[in-house]
Each structure stands twice: as structure tokens, then as C-alpha cells.
């Protein structure tokens, strides 16, 4: 938990992923496919990066957030709000 018992954005992303029954590896594969279909390699979210986002407080790029929003089927604006944007 983050400050005052609130979950960090990374912890919220992890909970979302786990609620969908996805592993970090599955997210990597899905975002790699998305990157290939869109011809946009910056959409691929590697396992190590996702782990850093979820556990180390690393802020994802807008491309990573876009790919995660699509992979998790959530509105990107919701994810942006988690990061204070």
C-alpha cells in the first residue's frame, strides 16, 4: 500500500491484471501483438518494464499506458487519472 493505505497506480495496475487472470508474460505477448498489428513497436510492454511499473513505482510512458488500457479493456483516461494526469 502507498501513503495512508491507498494503493499506488502500479499496485492498481497489478490488481487489474490479476483480476483479469493475466500473467506478466501474457501481457507482454498481447502488447507485442498489438505493437505488430499497429506497426508501433513502442506499444510493446516488456515483462521487466511491467514489473517495474507494478512494483517499483516507475511511471509508464503514454505508449505503455495506451497498450495496457487496450489489453485490460479500460479507458486510458482512467489510467491517466491514476497517475494524476
C-alpha positions in Angstrom: 0.0 0.0 0.0 1.1 3.5 -0.6 0.6 6.5 1.6 -2.2 6.4 4.1 -3.2 2.9 3.0 -4.0 3.8 -0.6 -2.7 1.7 -3.4 -0.2 3.2 -5.8 -1.0 3.3 -9.5 1.3 0.4 -10.1 -0.4 -1.7 -7.4 -3.8 -0.8 -9.0 -2.5 -1.9 -12.4 -1.3 -5.2 -10.9 -4.7 -5.8 -9.3 -6.4 -5.1 -12.6 -4.1 -7.5 -14.4 -4.6 -10.2 -11.8 -8.3 -9.8 -11.7 -8.3 -10.5 -15.5 -6.3 -13.6 -14.8 -3.3 -12.4 -16.9 0.4 -13.1 -16.1 3.1 -10.6 -16.8 4.2 -12.8 -19.7 0.7 -12.8 -21.2 0.6 -9.0 -21.1 3.9 -8.9 -22.8 2.7 -11.2 -25.6 -0.5 -9.3 -26.0 1.1 -5.9 -26.2 3.7 -7.3 -28.6 0.9 -8.4 -30.9 -0.8 -5.0 -30.6 2.5 -3.3 -31.5 2.9 -5.5 -34.5 -0.7 -5.0 -35.7 -0.4 -1.3 -35.2 3.1 -1.1 -36.6 4.1 0.7 -33.5 6.9 -1.0 -31.6 6.7 1.4 -28.7 3.4 -0.2 -27.7 5.1 -3.4 -26.6 5.4 -3.6 -22.8 8.2 -6.0 -21.8 7.9 -8.1 -18.7 10.7 -6.3 -16.9 9.1 -2.9 -17.5 5.7 -4.0 -16.4 7.2 -5.5 -13.2 9.0 -2.1 -12.6 5.7 -0.3 -13.2 3.8 -2.5 -10.8 6.3 -2.8 -8.0 8.9 0.0 -8.2 6.7 3.0 -8.9 8.1 3.5 -12.3 5.8 5.8 -14.4 4.8 4.2 -17.7 5.1 6.0 -21.0 1.9 7.2 -22.7 2.5 4.3 -25.2 2.7 1.7 -22.4 -0.5 3.2 -20.8 -2.2 3.0 -24.1 -1.2 -0.6 -24.7 -2.2 -1.6 -21.1 -5.6 0.2 -21.4 -6.3 -1.8 -24.6 -5.0 -5.0 -23.1 -7.0 -4.6 -19.9 -10.1 -3.2 -21.8 -10.2 0.0 -19.7 -10.4 3.7 -20.7 -7.0 5.2 -20.9 -8.4 8.3 -19.2 -9.0 6.2 -16.1 -5.3 5.1 -16.1 -4.2 8.6 -16.7 -6.2 9.8 -13.6 -4.4 7.2 -11.5 -1.1 8.9 -12.4 -2.5 12.4 -11.8 -2.9 13.4 -15.4 
